[in-house]
Amino acid sequence: MKERVTIREVAREANVSIATVSKALNGLDVVTPKTIERVTEAAKKLHYTPNLMGKQLKTKTTKMIGLYTHTITGPYFNTLIEAIVEEAGNYQYGVNVLISSDKQILSSHLLGNMVDGFIGFEELIDEESLSTIRAEGVKAVFVDRKINDGSISSVVFDSQKAGRIAAQHLIENGHTKIGFLPGHPNVYDSDERYLGFQEVMAEHQLPINPDWTITGLFEEKESYENIKNYLLTTPRDKWPTAWIAGNDLSAIGVIKAIDELGLSVPEDFSVIGFDDIELLGYFKPSVTTIQNPIQEQGKQAVIELMKLINNQKKGESKTLDCQLVVRETTKRLSR
């Protein structure tokens, strides 16, 4: 019997990523019509047409899992989606990606039996929604919060530890005036990273200057604009000597702002980010960061969801470790 064609083979044939194949076959408008056509042709050529409807009639399952989120932009999501799609394929499952900021649309998908379970990175799923999910026995794994309750699991990074490591690295290099660019408010990774930073600063009896806590929102543009504005409007003797950015994109924005003003990283400021995204391999100076296993998060999220779907376990929380990667944007303070 001929082996089933995998989504990886379709991606190779179309010369795109696995994540792009999933987006194209789900008809998401973030993919260009030309790319959708190329992916569709590759799928047809390789006969990548899993009979999901037939399986649903026989097993009363959809053979689909959902990925529900408000955005899929940025390197983190590209890596996460690719890992989720690939691992789901190992279970002969497809992935239905829903991007929406409409709570009603989200709720209809959560409870509409359109998928066998879902992976969530969605702040709109609040405590009220979680109560409904529990009551209905919907299988779910979250990657944006720590939770383990009945039919719900989570796979998260140890972001508090990551924040501690970042602060400790800078302090060990002589920095006592450290600024922080948090991500979105009330988002698990952002809050936990800042908490870890606060803990280490307190342990070393170092003050946290509120003027050095600057909005970054996990975005390059926001971080660039806010750091540039701060440096232009604040006397040099009031500056910190180092910045901890909420993620790597934010760190890149900080570095670009510093460079544009004729300053240097790491000579004038040390900068550290989080995640260790692939983009860092093409950016100079190379960015010191806290490496998070994004691919492993996507893979483990699917594995945990399949256990819930197959009633092999109750919900539990899994925390993935992190590690410091020292590159060119941090150095020992010499002034």
SEFIDO-504046 format. One record per residue (C-alpha): residue number from 0; residue in one letter; x, y, z. Coordinates in pm, 1 decimal, decimal comma. Layout:
# SEFIDO-504046
@i NUM&aa A&xx X&yy Y&zz Z
...
END
This chain:
# SEFIDO-504046
@i 0&aa M&xx 0,0&yy 0,0&zz 0,0
@i 1&aa K&xx 129,0&yy 344,1&zz -91,9
@i 2&aa E&xx 216,2&yy 557,1&zz 210,2
@i 3&aa R&xx -3,0&yy 857,6&zz 284,2
@i 4&aa V&xx 135,6&yy 1184,3&zz 152,1
@i 5&aa T&xx 232,9&yy 1418,2&zz 436,0
@i 6&aa I&xx 191,3&yy 1793,5&zz 460,1
@i 7&aa R&xx 571,6&yy 1821,0&zz 472,1
@i 8&aa E&xx 588,2&yy 1671,8&zz 120,7
@i 9&aa V&xx 331,5&yy 1923,0&zz -4,5
@i 10&aa A&xx 536,4&yy 2205,0&zz 149,2
@i 11&aa R&xx 851,0&yy 2077,9&zz -21,9
@i 12&aa E&xx 675,7&yy 2046,6&zz -357,4
@i 13&aa A&xx 532,8&yy 2399,7&zz -333,9
@i 14&aa N&xx 858,9&yy 2538,9&zz -193,8
@i 15&aa V&xx 684,9&yy 2694,4&zz 109,4
@i 16&aa S&xx 674,6&yy 2625,4&zz 483,0
@i 17&aa I&xx 442,8&yy 2373,9&zz 649,3
@i 18&aa A&xx 265,9&yy 2664,4&zz 820,1
@i 19&aa T&xx 200,5&yy 2827,2&zz 481,1
@i 20&aa V&xx 50,1&yy 2503,1&zz 346,1
@i 21&aa S&xx -188,3&yy 2491,3&zz 642,3
@i 22&aa K&xx -287,1&yy 2856,3&zz 598,0
@i 23&aa A&xx -336,1&yy 2812,4&zz 222,1
@i 24&aa L&xx -547,2&yy 2497,5&zz 249,6
@i 25&aa N&xx -757,0&yy 2665,2&zz 520,3
@i 26&aa G&xx -816,6&yy 2960,8&zz 287,5
@i 27&aa L&xx -668,0&yy 3221,8&zz 520,8
@i 28&aa D&xx -639,2&yy 3565,5&zz 361,0
@i 29&aa V&xx -290,6&yy 3615,3&zz 506,4
@i 30&aa V&xx -165,1&yy 3400,7&zz 216,3
@i 31&aa T&xx -151,1&yy 3549,9&zz -133,7
@i 32&aa P&xx -378,7&yy 3404,0&zz -403,9
@i 33&aa K&xx -68,1&yy 3304,2&zz -601,3
@i 34&aa T&xx 65,9&yy 3105,7&zz -305,1
@i 35&aa I&xx -272,4&yy 2941,3&zz -243,9
@i 36&aa E&xx -280,1&yy 2834,7&zz -609,1
@i 37&aa R&xx 72,7&yy 2693,5&zz -589,4
@i 38&aa V&xx -4,0&yy 2499,5&zz -270,5
@i 39&aa T&xx -333,1&yy 2368,7&zz -409,9
@i 40&aa E&xx -161,3&yy 2249,2&zz -727,7
@i 41&aa A&xx 108,3&yy 2075,6&zz -522,4
@i 42&aa A&xx -155,8&yy 1904,3&zz -307,5
@i 43&aa K&xx -341,2&yy 1785,3&zz -618,3
@i 44&aa K&xx -22,6&yy 1664,1&zz -784,0
@i 45&aa L&xx 71,3&yy 1459,3&zz -478,1
@i 46&aa H&xx -290,1&yy 1348,1&zz -418,6
@i 47&aa Y&xx -289,3&yy 1507,6&zz -74,7
@i 48&aa T&xx -663,2&yy 1471,5&zz -16,3
@i 49&aa P&xx -732,6&yy 1303,9&zz 320,7
@i 50&aa N&xx -1089,6&yy 1180,6&zz 337,2
@i 51&aa L&xx -1177,3&yy 1356,5&zz 661,1
@i 52&aa M&xx -1553,1&yy 1341,8&zz 600,7
@i 53&aa G&xx -1548,0&yy 965,4&zz 560,7
@i 54&aa K&xx -1349,8&yy 926,8&zz 880,8
@i 55&aa Q&xx -1593,5&yy 1154,7&zz 1061,9
@i 56&aa L&xx -1892,5&yy 940,5&zz 959,2
@i 57&aa K&xx -1721,4&yy 621,8&zz 1074,9
@i 58&aa T&xx -1567,3&yy 744,7&zz 1400,1
@i 59&aa K&xx -1787,8&yy 1040,7&zz 1493,8
@i 60&aa T&xx -1476,2&yy 1256,5&zz 1497,8
@i 61&aa T&xx -1377,5&yy 1542,7&zz 1271,7
@i 62&aa K&xx -1007,6&yy 1444,0&zz 1253,1
@i 63&aa M&xx -943,6&yy 1817,0&zz 1289,7
@i 64&aa I&xx -803,4&yy 2024,0&zz 1573,7
@i 65&aa G&xx -838,8&yy 2399,4&zz 1602,5
@i 66&aa L&xx -580,4&yy 2668,4&zz 1662,4
@i 67&aa Y&xx -761,1&yy 2972,9&zz 1795,0
@i 68&aa T&xx -576,2&yy 3303,1&zz 1819,2
@i 69&aa H&xx -613,8&yy 3675,9&zz 1757,1
@i 70&aa T&xx -302,0&yy 3689,9&zz 1538,5
@i 71&aa I&xx -56,3&yy 3471,9&zz 1350,5
@i 72&aa T&xx 191,1&yy 3744,4&zz 1261,0
@i 73&aa G&xx 553,3&yy 3728,0&zz 1370,0
@i 74&aa P&xx 825,0&yy 3461,1&zz 1384,7
@i 75&aa Y&xx 691,4&yy 3301,3&zz 1703,8
@i 76&aa F&xx 359,6&yy 3210,0&zz 1542,7
@i 77&aa N&xx 518,8&yy 3087,9&zz 1219,6
@i 78&aa T&xx 733,7&yy 2843,7&zz 1415,3
@i 79&aa L&xx 449,1&yy 2742,9&zz 1647,7
@i 80&aa I&xx 200,3&yy 2677,8&zz 1365,9
@i 81&aa E&xx 451,8&yy 2476,9&zz 1165,8
@i 82&aa A&xx 523,2&yy 2254,5&zz 1466,3
@i 83&aa I&xx 151,1&yy 2209,2&zz 1543,2
@i 84&aa V&xx 63,5&yy 2120,3&zz 1184,4
@i 85&aa E&xx 350,2&yy 1873,8&zz 1152,3
@i 86&aa E&xx 275,9&yy 1696,2&zz 1480,3
@i 87&aa A&xx -98,9&yy 1685,5&zz 1408,9
@i 88&aa G&xx -17,1&yy 1518,0&zz 1078,2
@i 89&aa N&xx 155,2&yy 1239,1&zz 1270,3
@i 90&aa Y&xx -187,1&yy 1162,1&zz 1419,8
@i 91&aa Q&xx -355,8&yy 1199,6&zz 1077,3
@i 92&aa Y&xx -523,0&yy 1518,5&zz 1196,9
@i 93&aa G&xx -563,9&yy 1845,0&zz 1012,4
@i 94&aa V&xx -546,6&yy 2190,4&zz 1169,9
@i 95&aa N&xx -819,3&yy 2451,7&zz 1137,4
@i 96&aa V&xx -677,2&yy 2797,8&zz 1215,2
@i 97&aa L&xx -925,9&yy 3058,4&zz 1339,1
@i 98&aa I&xx -806,3&yy 3418,1&zz 1367,0
@i 99&aa S&xx -1064,6&yy 3644,6&zz 1521,8
@i 100&aa S&xx -1110,3&yy 3925,4&zz 1772,1
@i 101&aa D&xx -1486,2&yy 3859,6&zz 1784,4
@i 102&aa K&xx -1582,2&yy 3670,7&zz 2099,5
@i 103&aa Q&xx -1912,2&yy 3549,7&zz 1950,0
@i 104&aa I&xx -1738,0&yy 3391,9&zz 1651,4
@i 105&aa L&xx -1486,9&yy 3232,5&zz 1885,0
@i 106&aa S&xx -1759,5&yy 3092,6&zz 2110,7
@i 107&aa S&xx -1949,4&yy 2941,9&zz 1817,3
@i 108&aa H&xx -1635,9&yy 2757,7&zz 1706,8
@i 109&aa L&xx -1553,8&yy 2643,1&zz 2059,6
@i 110&aa L&xx -1893,9&yy 2482,2&zz 2107,5
@i 111&aa G&xx -1990,1&yy 2397,3&zz 1751,0
@i 112&aa N&xx -1822,9&yy 2054,2&zz 1731,8
@i 113&aa M&xx -1623,8&yy 2173,5&zz 1430,5
@i 114&aa V&xx -1305,2&yy 2022,0&zz 1574,3
@i 115&aa D&xx -1221,3&yy 1744,4&zz 1820,0
@i 116&aa G&xx -1028,0&yy 1985,9&zz 2039,9
@i 117&aa F&xx -831,3&yy 2306,2&zz 2014,6
@i 118&aa I&xx -504,1&yy 2476,8&zz 2101,6
@i 119&aa G&xx -556,2&yy 2830,3&zz 2228,2
@i 120&aa F&xx -347,1&yy 3146,3&zz 2227,5
@i 121&aa E&xx -635,1&yy 3384,4&zz 2273,5
@i 122&aa E&xx -692,1&yy 3640,6&zz 2548,2
@i 123&aa L&xx -1062,7&yy 3662,0&zz 2450,1
@i 124&aa I&xx -1109,6&yy 3320,3&zz 2609,1
@i 125&aa D&xx -1180,9&yy 3459,1&zz 2955,4
@i 126&aa E&xx -1294,9&yy 3291,9&zz 3277,2
@i 127&aa E&xx -1656,3&yy 3287,4&zz 3155,7
@i 128&aa S&xx -1551,1&yy 3106,1&zz 2838,2
@i 129&aa L&xx -1335,5&yy 2865,0&zz 3039,4
@i 130&aa S&xx -1634,7&yy 2778,5&zz 3258,2
@i 131&aa T&xx -1835,2&yy 2694,1&zz 2946,4
@i 132&aa I&xx -1549,1&yy 2486,3&zz 2806,2
@i 133&aa R&xx -1530,6&yy 2289,0&zz 3131,0
@i 134&aa A&xx -1906,9&yy 2238,1&zz 3147,2
@i 135&aa E&xx -1924,0&yy 2115,5&zz 2787,2
@i 136&aa G&xx -1614,9&yy 1895,4&zz 2820,9
@i 137&aa V&xx -1438,5&yy 2062,8&zz 2528,6
@i 138&aa K&xx -1080,8&yy 1935,3&zz 2495,3
@i 139&aa A&xx -833,8&yy 2222,7&zz 2501,9
@i 140&aa V&xx -465,5&yy 2301,3&zz 2547,1
@i 141&aa F&xx -351,8&yy 2657,7&zz 2608,1
@i 142&aa V&xx -8,1&yy 2792,4&zz 2526,1
@i 143&aa D&xx -69,9&yy 3143,2&zz 2664,1
@i 144&aa R&xx -154,7&yy 3063,3&zz 3026,9
@i 145&aa K&xx -89,5&yy 2801,2&zz 3293,9
@i 146&aa I&xx -399,5&yy 2590,8&zz 3360,3
@i 147&aa N&xx -487,9&yy 2228,5&zz 3436,5
@i 148&aa D&xx -850,2&yy 2152,0&zz 3498,5
@i 149&aa G&xx -1053,7&yy 1855,7&zz 3377,3
@i 150&aa S&xx -1056,6&yy 1869,2&zz 2997,1
@i 151&aa I&xx -805,8&yy 2157,1&zz 2980,5
@i 152&aa S&xx -424,0&yy 2140,6&zz 2975,8
@i 153&aa S&xx -147,2&yy 2389,6&zz 2907,3
@i 154&aa V&xx 206,2&yy 2392,0&zz 2767,9
@i 155&aa V&xx 390,6&yy 2709,5&zz 2863,5
@i 156&aa F&xx 743,4&yy 2845,2&zz 2890,6
@i 157&aa D&xx 903,7&yy 2902,4&zz 3229,8
@i 158&aa S&xx 883,7&yy 3275,5&zz 3169,9
@i 159&aa Q&xx 937,6&yy 3373,9&zz 3532,1
@i 160&aa K&xx 1268,2&yy 3187,0&zz 3527,8
@i 161&aa A&xx 1350,8&yy 3349,7&zz 3193,2
@i 162&aa G&xx 1298,7&yy 3696,4&zz 3342,2
@i 163&aa R&xx 1521,6&yy 3603,9&zz 3633,4
@i 164&aa I&xx 1798,4&yy 3476,5&zz 3406,2
@i 165&aa A&xx 1791,0&yy 3792,6&zz 3194,5
@i 166&aa A&xx 1816,4&yy 4021,4&zz 3497,9
@i 167&aa Q&xx 2084,4&yy 3809,6&zz 3663,3
@i 168&aa H&xx 2297,8&yy 3808,6&zz 3347,1
@i 169&aa L&xx 2295,7&yy 4188,1&zz 3330,2
@i 170&aa I&xx 2365,8&yy 4232,1&zz 3701,9
@i 171&aa E&xx 2657,3&yy 3988,7&zz 3681,6
@i 172&aa N&xx 2795,8&yy 4212,9&zz 3407,9
@i 173&aa G&xx 2787,4&yy 4517,5&zz 3634,0
@i 174&aa H&xx 2452,0&yy 4668,7&zz 3535,6
@i 175&aa T&xx 2241,5&yy 4814,6&zz 3815,4
@i 176&aa K&xx 2026,8&yy 5053,2&zz 3609,1
@i 177&aa I&xx 1811,7&yy 4820,5&zz 3400,5
@i 178&aa G&xx 1507,7&yy 4912,1&zz 3191,7
@i 179&aa F&xx 1229,8&yy 4675,2&zz 3083,7
@i 180&aa L&xx 993,2&yy 4670,1&zz 2784,7
@i 181&aa P&xx 697,1&yy 4448,5&zz 2878,7
@i 182&aa G&xx 474,3&yy 4292,5&zz 2615,0
@i 183&aa H&xx 96,1&yy 4308,0&zz 2620,9
@i 184&aa P&xx -59,6&yy 4362,6&zz 2965,9
@i 185&aa N&xx -224,9&yy 4060,6&zz 3130,1
@i 186&aa V&xx -47,7&yy 3819,6&zz 2895,1
@i 187&aa Y&xx 113,7&yy 3525,2&zz 3076,4
@i 188&aa D&xx 462,9&yy 3539,4&zz 2924,1
@i 189&aa S&xx 486,5&yy 3916,6&zz 2958,4
@i 190&aa D&xx 368,7&yy 3921,6&zz 3319,4
@i 191&aa E&xx 585,9&yy 3627,4&zz 3423,9
@i 192&aa R&xx 901,7&yy 3768,7&zz 3263,1
@i 193&aa Y&xx 849,4&yy 4099,2&zz 3439,8
@i 194&aa L&xx 782,9&yy 3919,8&zz 3769,5
@i 195&aa G&xx 1113,3&yy 3731,5&zz 3739,1
@i 196&aa F&xx 1292,1&yy 4059,2&zz 3666,5
@i 197&aa Q&xx 1131,5&yy 4224,5&zz 3970,6
@i 198&aa E&xx 1232,0&yy 3936,1&zz 4197,4
@i 199&aa V&xx 1600,0&yy 3949,0&zz 4102,3
@i 200&aa M&xx 1616,2&yy 4328,0&zz 4128,6
@i 201&aa A&xx 1466,5&yy 4305,1&zz 4479,2
@i 202&aa E&xx 1709,2&yy 4029,7&zz 4580,0
@i 203&aa H&xx 1999,6&yy 4255,8&zz 4481,9
@i 204&aa Q&xx 1832,3&yy 4557,3&zz 4646,8
@i 205&aa L&xx 1827,2&yy 4743,6&zz 4316,0
@i 206&aa P&xx 1553,0&yy 4996,8&zz 4239,0
@i 207&aa I&xx 1317,1&yy 4966,9&zz 3942,6
@i 208&aa N&xx 1275,2&yy 5312,9&zz 3795,8
@i 209&aa P&xx 921,9&yy 5350,6&zz 3652,2
@i 210&aa D&xx 1066,5&yy 5579,4&zz 3383,4
@i 211&aa W&xx 1263,7&yy 5279,8&zz 3258,0
@i 212&aa T&xx 954,7&yy 5061,4&zz 3212,7
@i 213&aa I&xx 856,1&yy 5140,0&zz 2855,3
@i 214&aa T&xx 575,7&yy 4985,4&zz 2649,5
@i 215&aa G&xx 696,2&yy 4739,4&zz 2387,0
@i 216&aa L&xx 388,3&yy 4520,5&zz 2316,5
@i 217&aa F&xx 615,1&yy 4243,4&zz 2180,9
@i 218&aa E&xx 647,7&yy 4451,3&zz 1860,6
@i 219&aa E&xx 950,8&yy 4590,9&zz 1680,1
@i 220&aa K&xx 780,3&yy 4913,6&zz 1568,2
@i 221&aa E&xx 629,6&yy 4997,8&zz 1907,5
@i 222&aa S&xx 959,5&yy 4931,1&zz 2084,1
@i 223&aa Y&xx 1158,4&yy 5130,6&zz 1829,5
@i 224&aa E&xx 932,1&yy 5435,4&zz 1851,7
@i 225&aa N&xx 904,4&yy 5438,2&zz 2230,8
@i 226&aa I&xx 1275,3&yy 5389,2&zz 2299,1
@i 227&aa K&xx 1367,1&yy 5653,2&zz 2041,4
@i 228&aa N&xx 1124,3&yy 5898,4&zz 2199,2
@i 229&aa Y&xx 1259,1&yy 5822,8&zz 2547,2
@i 230&aa L&xx 1621,8&yy 5877,8&zz 2445,5
@i 231&aa L&xx 1537,8&yy 6200,7&zz 2262,6
@i 232&aa T&xx 1348,4&yy 6349,1&zz 2556,2
@i 233&aa T&xx 1553,4&yy 6227,1&zz 2853,5
@i 234&aa P&xx 1893,0&yy 6361,8&zz 2967,6
@i 235&aa R&xx 2173,2&yy 6113,4&zz 2917,2
@i 236&aa D&xx 2257,9&yy 6096,9&zz 3287,9
@i 237&aa K&xx 1904,3&yy 5966,1&zz 3351,9
@i 238&aa W&xx 1935,5&yy 5670,0&zz 3112,6
@i 239&aa P&xx 1966,6&yy 5306,4&zz 3223,4
@i 240&aa T&xx 2268,1&yy 5110,8&zz 3101,3
@i 241&aa A&xx 2073,7&yy 4805,2&zz 2984,0
@i 242&aa W&xx 1733,5&yy 4708,5&zz 2843,8
@i 243&aa I&xx 1542,7&yy 4382,5&zz 2880,2
@i 244&aa A&xx 1298,7&yy 4363,2&zz 2588,6
@i 245&aa G&xx 976,4&yy 4160,6&zz 2609,7
@i 246&aa N&xx 1080,0&yy 3939,3&zz 2317,5
@i 247&aa D&xx 1333,9&yy 3930,2&zz 2034,3
@i 248&aa L&xx 1128,7&yy 4149,2&zz 1799,3
@i 249&aa S&xx 1110,7&yy 4412,1&zz 2071,4
@i 250&aa A&xx 1487,6&yy 4382,5&zz 2124,5
@i 251&aa I&xx 1546,9&yy 4442,8&zz 1753,4
@i 252&aa G&xx 1332,6&yy 4756,2&zz 1771,2
@i 253&aa V&xx 1532,3&yy 4882,0&zz 2070,5
@i 254&aa I&xx 1864,0&yy 4821,9&zz 1894,8
@i 255&aa K&xx 1747,8&yy 4997,8&zz 1576,9
@i 256&aa A&xx 1638,9&yy 5304,7&zz 1775,7
@i 257&aa I&xx 1971,8&yy 5320,2&zz 1958,6
@i 258&aa D&xx 2167,2&yy 5281,2&zz 1634,7
@i 259&aa E&xx 1964,9&yy 5547,9&zz 1453,7
@i 260&aa L&xx 2055,5&yy 5802,0&zz 1722,0
@i 261&aa G&xx 2425,7&yy 5740,7&zz 1667,1
@i 262&aa L&xx 2462,5&yy 5526,8&zz 1977,6
@i 263&aa S&xx 2594,0&yy 5172,3&zz 1999,9
@i 264&aa V&xx 2491,9&yy 4833,0&zz 2133,1
@i 265&aa P&xx 2658,8&yy 4706,6&zz 2346,2
@i 266&aa E&xx 2893,9&yy 5003,8&zz 2400,4
@i 267&aa D&xx 2622,5&yy 5244,2&zz 2519,0
@i 268&aa F&xx 2351,7&yy 4994,4&zz 2616,4
@i 269&aa S&xx 2329,7&yy 4620,5&zz 2666,6
@i 270&aa V&xx 2011,4&yy 4464,4&zz 2523,8
@i 271&aa I&xx 1860,2&yy 4119,7&zz 2580,8
@i 272&aa G&xx 1544,9&yy 3957,9&zz 2438,4
@i 273&aa F&xx 1343,9&yy 3636,3&zz 2471,1
@i 274&aa D&xx 1261,7&yy 3340,6&zz 2240,6
@i 275&aa D&xx 1569,4&yy 3307,4&zz 2011,7
@i 276&aa I&xx 1369,6&yy 3342,8&zz 1689,4
@i 277&aa E&xx 1524,1&yy 3238,6&zz 1357,7
@i 278&aa L&xx 1543,8&yy 3602,4&zz 1244,6
@i 279&aa L&xx 1825,0&yy 3663,9&zz 1494,1
@i 280&aa G&xx 2056,7&yy 3463,5&zz 1269,8
@i 281&aa Y&xx 2037,8&yy 3742,5&zz 1010,8
@i 282&aa F&xx 2056,2&yy 4044,0&zz 1244,7
@i 283&aa K&xx 2368,1&yy 4236,0&zz 1346,7
@i 284&aa P&xx 2476,9&yy 4273,7&zz 1616,6
@i 285&aa S&xx 2369,1&yy 3922,3&zz 1709,8
@i 286&aa V&xx 2121,5&yy 3942,7&zz 1996,5
@i 287&aa T&xx 2169,3&yy 3795,4&zz 2342,3
@i 288&aa T&xx 1844,8&yy 3620,0&zz 2431,3
@i 289&aa I&xx 1668,9&yy 3365,4&zz 2647,6
@i 290&aa Q&xx 1600,2&yy 3066,9&zz 2424,0
@i 291&aa N&xx 1249,8&yy 2920,9&zz 2444,5
@i 292&aa P&xx 1174,9&yy 2586,6&zz 2272,4
@i 293&aa I&xx 893,2&yy 2711,9&zz 2045,0
@i 294&aa Q&xx 887,8&yy 2403,1&zz 1821,5
@i 295&aa E&xx 873,0&yy 2179,1&zz 2126,4
@i 296&aa Q&xx 584,5&yy 2385,1&zz 2263,9
@i 297&aa G&xx 383,7&yy 2328,8&zz 1945,9
@i 298&aa K&xx 465,3&yy 1958,2&zz 1941,3
@i 299&aa Q&xx 382,5&yy 1904,1&zz 2308,9
@i 300&aa A&xx 58,7&yy 2100,8&zz 2276,1
@i 301&aa V&xx -61,4&yy 1853,9&zz 2011,7
@i 302&aa I&xx 55,9&yy 1551,5&zz 2211,4
@i 303&aa E&xx -128,2&yy 1673,4&zz 2521,9
@i 304&aa L&xx -441,0&yy 1752,5&zz 2319,3
@i 305&aa M&xx -443,7&yy 1404,9&zz 2165,0
@i 306&aa K&xx -426,6&yy 1250,9&zz 2512,0
@i 307&aa L&xx -731,2&yy 1455,2&zz 2612,6
@i 308&aa I&xx -919,3&yy 1371,8&zz 2292,5
@i 309&aa N&xx -851,5&yy 1001,0&zz 2344,1
@i 310&aa N&xx -948,0&yy 1025,8&zz 2713,1
@i 311&aa Q&xx -604,4&yy 903,7&zz 2816,9
@i 312&aa K&xx -560,8&yy 1163,6&zz 3091,2
@i 313&aa K&xx -706,1&yy 1463,3&zz 3267,2
@i 314&aa G&xx -577,5&yy 1812,9&zz 3209,8
@i 315&aa E&xx -234,3&yy 1906,2&zz 3338,2
@i 316&aa S&xx 12,3&yy 2191,4&zz 3303,3
@i 317&aa K&xx 349,0&yy 2133,7&zz 3138,6
@i 318&aa T&xx 629,9&yy 2390,2&zz 3174,5
@i 319&aa L&xx 918,3&yy 2400,9&zz 2926,3
@i 320&aa D&xx 1263,9&yy 2512,3&zz 3036,1
@i 321&aa C&xx 1468,8&yy 2798,2&zz 2891,6
@i 322&aa Q&xx 1836,4&yy 2886,2&zz 2860,2
@i 323&aa L&xx 2055,2&yy 3193,2&zz 2819,7
@i 324&aa V&xx 2224,7&yy 3243,1&zz 2481,8
@i 325&aa V&xx 2497,0&yy 3508,4&zz 2512,4
@i 326&aa R&xx 2581,7&yy 3690,0&zz 2190,1
@i 327&aa E&xx 2698,0&yy 4040,5&zz 2098,4
@i 328&aa T&xx 2439,3&yy 4275,6&zz 2251,1
@i 329&aa T&xx 2540,9&yy 4238,7&zz 2616,2
@i 330&aa K&xx 2878,9&yy 4311,8&zz 2771,9
@i 331&aa R&xx 3039,0&yy 4391,9&zz 3105,3
@i 332&aa L&xx 2976,1&yy 4750,1&zz 3206,0
@i 333&aa S&xx 3293,9&yy 4958,3&zz 3176,2
@i 334&aa R&xx 3161,0&yy 5295,1&zz 3289,1
END
